[in-house]
Amino acid sequence: MNPVDIISGAVAPLDRANVDTDQIIPKQFLKSIKRTGFGDYLFDGWRFLDEGDLGMTPNERAINREFVLNDARYQGARILLTRGNFGCGSSREHAVWSLMEFGFGCVIAPSFADIFHSNCFKNGLLPVVLPDVVIDQLFADATAASALTLTVNLSAQTVTAPDGRLWPFEIDAERKRTLLLGLDEIRTTLAHQDAIVAFEAEYRSRRPWLFR
């Protein structure tokens, strides 16, 4: 997992609440056992007019020009702006993988579903919670003639607009630390490798009959 600190770029406004994980990455694309290859199918039922399947590329699909991510203003956006309870539904980590592979490094919303929120930190996607009144203001700015750009600073816990407006956000201290250091759960565990090895050796010496 790569370290996360400053994420800066255009904001794609997805003005929908209660977006579930099957809408983020539909079930027919979960046949792959890899952690990659899901970005092409992000919001598949909304981005395309035809039904896709694993292995199909966007160039082979009928594009839904009305969907926000197909708007030229938001091409290459790094930040997804959305509404409450984002990521509800199943616990699939594929939802986070698809968002990241599409190019998003941060999702800003007034609230997230718990399991999706946890999966973000496990994979290096920064979920930022801001009040509804701020979200409304950002949607107004992001849907103007030109795209809104923001800078999200994890170290400072701030979201900043080009005109100097700044909004602080809260984040759990330990989750912040692991994102800044790029530590997933495996790397966090391996940081205690010496203690684990010592414990196992001592455990074997006290209970040798378990290992015969």
Long-range contacts (C-beta under 8 A, 24 or more apart in sequence): 1-123, 1-124, 1-182, 1-183, 1-184, 1-187, 2-124, 2-182, 3-179, 3-180, 3-181, 3-182, 4-105, 4-124, 4-126, 4-154, 4-179, 4-180, 4-182, 5-153, 5-154, 5-155, 5-179, 5-180, 6-151, 6-152, 6-153, 6-154, 6-155, 7-78, 7-79, 7-105, 7-106, 7-126, 7-151, 7-152, 7-154, 8-78, 8-149, 8-150, 8-151, 8-152, 9-76, 9-77, 9-78, 9-79, 9-105, 9-149, 9-150, 10-73, 10-74, 10-76, 10-77, 10-78, 10-79, 10-147, 10-148, 10-149, 11-74, 11-77, 11-79, 11-80, 11-81, 11-108, 11-138, 11-142, 11-147, 11-148, 11-149, 11-150, 12-68, 12-69, 12-74, 12-77, 12-79, 12-80, 12-81, 12-104, 12-142, 13-68, 13-74, 13-81, 13-82, 13-138, 13-139, 13-142, 13-143, 13-148, 14-43, 14-68, 14-69, 14-80, 14-81, 14-82, 14-83, 15-68, 15-82, 15-83, 15-139, 15-143, 16-82, 16-83, 17-82, 17-83, 17-84, 17-85, 17-86, 18-83, 18-84, 18-85, 18-86, 18-88, 19-82, 19-83, 19-85, 19-86, 19-87, 19-88, 20-87, 20-88, 20-89, 20-90, 21-87, 21-88, 21-89, 21-90, 21-91, 21-92, 21-94, 21-95, 21-116, 22-89, 22-90, 23-89, 24-87, 24-95, 24-98, 24-99, 25-92, 25-94, 25-95, 25-97, 25-98, 28-52, 28-53, 28-54, 29-53, 29-54, 29-94, 30-92, 30-94, 35-93, 35-97, 36-97, 36-101, 37-101, 38-94, 38-97, 38-98, 38-101, 39-98, 39-100, 39-101, 39-102, 39-103, 41-98, 42-69, 42-98, 42-99, 42-101, 42-102, 43-67, 43-69, 69-102, 73-146, 73-147, 74-147, 76-103, 77-103, 77-104, 77-147, 78-103, 78-104, 78-105, 78-106, 79-104, 79-105, 79-106, 79-107, 79-108, 79-150, 79-152, 80-104, 80-106, 80-107, 80-108, 81-107, 81-108, 81-109, 81-135, 81-138, 81-139, 81-142, 82-107, 82-108, 82-109, 83-109, 83-110, 83-135, 84-109, 84-110, 84-111, 84-132, 85-111, 85-112, 85-113, 86-111, 86-112, 86-113, 86-116, 87-112, 87-113, 87-115, 87-116, 87-117, 87-119, 88-113, 88-116, 89-113, 91-115, 91-119, 93-119, 93-122, 93-123, 95-119, 96-120, 96-122, 96-123, 96-125, 97-123, 99-125, 100-124, 100-125, 106-152, 108-135, 108-138, 108-150, 108-152, 108-159, 109-135, 110-135, 121-175, 121-178, 121-179, 122-184, 122-185, 123-184, 124-179, 124-182, 124-184, 126-152, 126-154, 126-179, 128-152, 128-159, 128-169, 128-171, 129-169, 129-170, 130-159, 130-167, 130-169, 134-167, 154-179, 154-180, 155-180
